[in-house]
């Protein structure tokens, strides 16, 4: 009996220990579910949108995107103002004296140089290291570093290796200072020289990868790998209490697979404009649990609704909107944005789901190589065949009947309306008749002579239904036979990289407000050119746009380049524009932007009636409620 | 006794070494680049190569040796010896930053959770899984023994048939059905437990019950069978003939013998339950270890995959040792 008691006591102690260490955070002013988990708080290696969302909250760049303006106008962030040289190549940023790190230290111009240097190093393998090649000298610095590392790796493994590794690092720092065109005449001035005039550079400086890191915290985590000579960073610095940041909020708690908590940064230069004091982000893995947590009132905003019954929730919302069609129509005519319209309608739980067009495109790749990986002849090497297959797909049906999530079929590659003044070309519409003619011209009348077409896609995410529909269309309209090939995501990615496929599913999300964020992946030398597409005409137009100083004409050149993609060559077949699907009650708070770039600046959140902030709805119409 | 413990503990590294080699060989064969981000961008090929070298993922043997050096503590001893740790401490202090101490047994970085080491991940999730598993096993033991004994006392009665039926259902019903069912009733309809949010101790109850169901069912069947056998034995007839009360005959005499098969099942069962279950963790949003078994392999997060297998293997060895020790205590003849 005593033994049983002891066992029970031990058990109770274990439960108590877990309950104590995992006790829930105090309720915050605002609670979000940020789809899965944040992978990293290290700006240099970030690449997920949920990570960037949090990064915008705790870090601040030289500029900040105005997410409520049509063109995502760059607003002053750490830089209070900037000058651009007449040739558009040199940017001088003047940092505001009151910009502070979360420990009270001033943010210095050299902090930006430190962070940018780290982010561009090939040692970290950051997905966005290439973005820095806009700065003069970066490309050659990166090449030099890679060569030096290769040389070091091949050098003899003797006792002097650790010292030589250190020596190589010192040389790298020197090399950086000599080659990369970043200068800091004083603590408050940063001069950046670009390789060419870049219309979107101020947009880019608002992208989190260009925000600063706190050098002492990062340096303390650095070591040099004696085997490869690369710098390494112990990930300890990215978590509280070591993490030091300069944004509106600080990350005060980060418990693995449990939650994150953000508190208002007491040293933030514009803390007066922040209308909430704390944000919780519990970690929820299951899509059903996300919805239930919202419905039970435990969270205020779910950033990505992926439950299988999503179309039904959206249908209920559409029914509500139909009931209020006259008011909605009138408000649309007035030019109000979707969130504001929603707020002016009577409260109803049915309308808590929100569908916003986003900055991403779902498309199919065509392999453009002469021969497939296994040596077979590739019918898709012929642009006429690609055009024919593109025109035989009924995208409307896919968007409406399969996705059922309020998304729009598109014929262009860059999602419409996402980039200020840019207008995409028309693209090719659904036209089975024309498709058959083209196929016959290419030498395959009625699909005769074509091998079985293979569509490759990854498991999960509903790609199979879409592939089935595309296949049906091709079989019906073009008389070809189609085989579907489903693979695990890792294997799928490997096949894409090696161009080991005929047709494959793909998607792309833009990063910054310029068409190149989409178009670049079709350039022959781009690491993400999975289609192995190479076109002289497209390369020439992209090259001309690179050199064009006039912004208007540059966008025209880029539109011509997109036209080559979506009307002539079709290395890819755009299917639909992705939507962001959120759960929130527009009567409870403001600050979510309907802008299709869908970045969301959570520091703009203002909960109505909590006694904090102005409770003024933020709308696209009036720009930012209250300036930062 | 001491010799047994010492011998088993000496065997542990050997066993782990073999398991490590096998696991790595299998995990290495999983197709795909471990550093590839499933949706994101791809750095230029030279950078991808450099990154593989940085994690020693460029060749099987260099990874094998380097990981072994970390996990065995050899690297820690060497760095302690040649002053690397001391130097880093001093550097951190000179920058005004607290030092980040290196772990003795270094399981490496996670490739998927870029800001976490595998040591951290296991440290954060194993205690949750162990507690949940311990509660589940206790519940399973109590339910299973009671049901098993009750059935064995009146074989063929409605009680026996009912417990057997429930046991068969418990073994065959998948965890996600039981789990979602419980969540629907107690979480959504009755609102007794939080849904989707980890809030212990309240949120331990449902996952522990879900987790215990198959174990309870199995224990019930084991107990019933061996109790039936024991109750028919000569020494029970003797005990009854002596005029011992029935309670004492059943619990003290029959159960003591009948418990042995249950005990040998408990070792691996406890290790299984305490290293987490993927399904239970997903359904109830438990931050345990089980999910990493599946995710780490799918994402080809080699460090994490090997780390969780090592943790699991260590637990199996230790629990089996515990069961062997308990055997000696229950039945001195075994020693």
HADDOCK unambig.tbl for C-alpha pairs under 7 A between the chains (distance, minus, plus):
assign (segid A and resid 11 and name CA) (segid B and resid 135 and name CA) 6.83 0.50 0.50
assign (segid A and resid 14 and name CA) (segid B and resid 131 and name CA) 5.90 0.50 0.50
assign (segid A and resid 15 and name CA) (segid B and resid 131 and name CA) 6.22 0.50 0.50
assign (segid A and resid 15 and name CA) (segid B and resid 201 and name CA) 6.60 0.50 0.50
assign (segid A and resid 18 and name CA) (segid B and resid 128 and name CA) 6.54 0.50 0.50
assign (segid A and resid 19 and name CA) (segid B and resid 200 and name CA) 4.80 0.50 0.50
assign (segid A and resid 19 and name CA) (segid B and resid 201 and name CA) 5.34 0.50 0.50
assign (segid A and resid 22 and name CA) (segid B and resid 200 and name CA) 6.81 0.50 0.50
assign (segid A and resid 23 and name CA) (segid B and resid 199 and name CA) 6.34 0.50 0.50
assign (segid A and resid 23 and name CA) (segid B and resid 200 and name CA) 6.61 0.50 0.50
assign (segid A and resid 24 and name CA) (segid B and resid 199 and name CA) 5.86 0.50 0.50
assign (segid A and resid 39 and name CA) (segid B and resid 113 and name CA) 5.02 0.50 0.50
assign (segid A and resid 39 and name CA) (segid B and resid 114 and name CA) 5.78 0.50 0.50
assign (segid A and resid 39 and name CA) (segid B and resid 115 and name CA) 6.76 0.50 0.50
assign (segid A and resid 40 and name CA) (segid B and resid 113 and name CA) 6.90 0.50 0.50
assign (segid A and resid 40 and name CA) (segid B and resid 114 and name CA) 5.52 0.50 0.50
assign (segid A and resid 40 and name CA) (segid B and resid 115 and name CA) 5.23 0.50 0.50
assign (segid A and resid 47 and name CA) (segid B and resid 40 and name CA) 6.34 0.50 0.50
assign (segid A and resid 122 and name CA) (segid B and resid 47 and name CA) 5.85 0.50 0.50
assign (segid A and resid 123 and name CA) (segid B and resid 51 and name CA) 6.95 0.50 0.50
assign (segid A and resid 125 and name CA) (segid B and resid 43 and name CA) 6.78 0.50 0.50
assign (segid A and resid 125 and name CA) (segid B and resid 47 and name CA) 6.08 0.50 0.50
assign (segid A and resid 125 and name CA) (segid B and resid 48 and name CA) 7.00 0.50 0.50
assign (segid A and resid 125 and name CA) (segid B and resid 51 and name CA) 6.21 0.50 0.50
assign (segid A and resid 127 and name CA) (segid B and resid 41 and name CA) 5.74 0.50 0.50
assign (segid A and resid 127 and name CA) (segid B and resid 42 and name CA) 6.24 0.50 0.50
assign (segid A and resid 127 and name CA) (segid B and resid 43 and name CA) 5.55 0.50 0.50
assign (segid A and resid 216 and name CA) (segid B and resid 95 and name CA) 5.58 0.50 0.50
assign (segid A and resid 217 and name CA) (segid B and resid 97 and name CA) 6.27 0.50 0.50
assign (segid A and resid 220 and name CA) (segid B and resid 91 and name CA) 6.59 0.50 0.50
assign (segid A and resid 220 and name CA) (segid B and resid 92 and name CA) 4.59 0.50 0.50
assign (segid A and resid 220 and name CA) (segid B and resid 95 and name CA) 6.61 0.50 0.50
assign (segid A and resid 220 and name CA) (segid B and resid 97 and name CA) 6.53 0.50 0.50
assign (segid A and resid 228 and name CA) (segid B and resid 54 and name CA) 6.42 0.50 0.50
assign (segid A and resid 235 and name CA) (segid B and resid 115 and name CA) 4.92 0.50 0.50
assign (segid A and resid 235 and name CA) (segid B and resid 116 and name CA) 6.36 0.50 0.50
assign (segid A and resid 236 and name CA) (segid B and resid 100 and name CA) 6.72 0.50 0.50
assign (segid A and resid 238 and name CA) (segid B and resid 115 and name CA) 6.62 0.50 0.50
assign (segid A and resid 256 and name CA) (segid B and resid 124 and name CA) 6.85 0.50 0.50
assign (segid A and resid 257 and name CA) (segid B and resid 287 and name CA) 5.47 0.50 0.50
assign (segid A and resid 258 and name CA) (segid B and resid 287 and name CA) 6.53 0.50 0.50
assign (segid A and resid 284 and name CA) (segid B and resid 196 and name CA) 6.41 0.50 0.50
assign (segid A and resid 284 and name CA) (segid B and resid 197 and name CA) 6.85 0.50 0.50
assign (segid A and resid 284 and name CA) (segid B and resid 285 and name CA) 6.24 0.50 0.50
assign (segid A and resid 285 and name CA) (segid B and resid 282 and name CA) 6.57 0.50 0.50
assign (segid A and resid 285 and name CA) (segid B and resid 285 and name CA) 6.33 0.50 0.50
assign (segid A and resid 286 and name CA) (segid B and resid 282 and name CA) 6.18 0.50 0.50
assign (segid A and resid 286 and name CA) (segid B and resid 283 and name CA) 6.83 0.50 0.50
assign (segid A and resid 289 and name CA) (segid B and resid 195 and name CA) 6.36 0.50 0.50
assign (segid A and resid 289 and name CA) (segid B and resid 196 and name CA) 4.50 0.50 0.50
assign (segid A and resid 290 and name CA) (segid B and resid 196 and name CA) 6.68 0.50 0.50
assign (segid A and resid 292 and name CA) (segid B and resid 195 and name CA) 6.62 0.50 0.50
assign (segid A and resid 293 and name CA) (segid B and resid 195 and name CA) 6.22 0.50 0.50
assign (segid A and resid 293 and name CA) (segid B and resid 196 and name CA) 6.16 0.50 0.50
assign (segid A and resid 489 and name CA) (segid B and resid 38 and name CA) 6.68 0.50 0.50
assign (segid A and resid 490 and name CA) (segid B and resid 31 and name CA) 6.92 0.50 0.50
assign (segid A and resid 490 and name CA) (segid B and resid 32 and name CA) 4.97 0.50 0.50
assign (segid A and resid 490 and name CA) (segid B and resid 38 and name CA) 6.78 0.50 0.50
assign (segid A and resid 491 and name CA) (segid B and resid 31 and name CA) 5.79 0.50 0.50
assign (segid A and resid 491 and name CA) (segid B and resid 32 and name CA) 5.22 0.50 0.50
assign (segid A and resid 493 and name CA) (segid B and resid 38 and name CA) 6.86 0.50 0.50
assign (segid A and resid 494 and name CA) (segid B and resid 32 and name CA) 5.55 0.50 0.50
assign (segid A and resid 527 and name CA) (segid B and resid 42 and name CA) 6.01 0.50 0.50
assign (segid A and resid 527 and name CA) (segid B and resid 43 and name CA) 6.23 0.50 0.50
assign (segid A and resid 527 and name CA) (segid B and resid 44 and name CA) 5.25 0.50 0.50
assign (segid A and resid 528 and name CA) (segid B and resid 41 and name CA) 6.70 0.50 0.50
assign (segid A and resid 528 and name CA) (segid B and resid 42 and name CA) 6.04 0.50 0.50
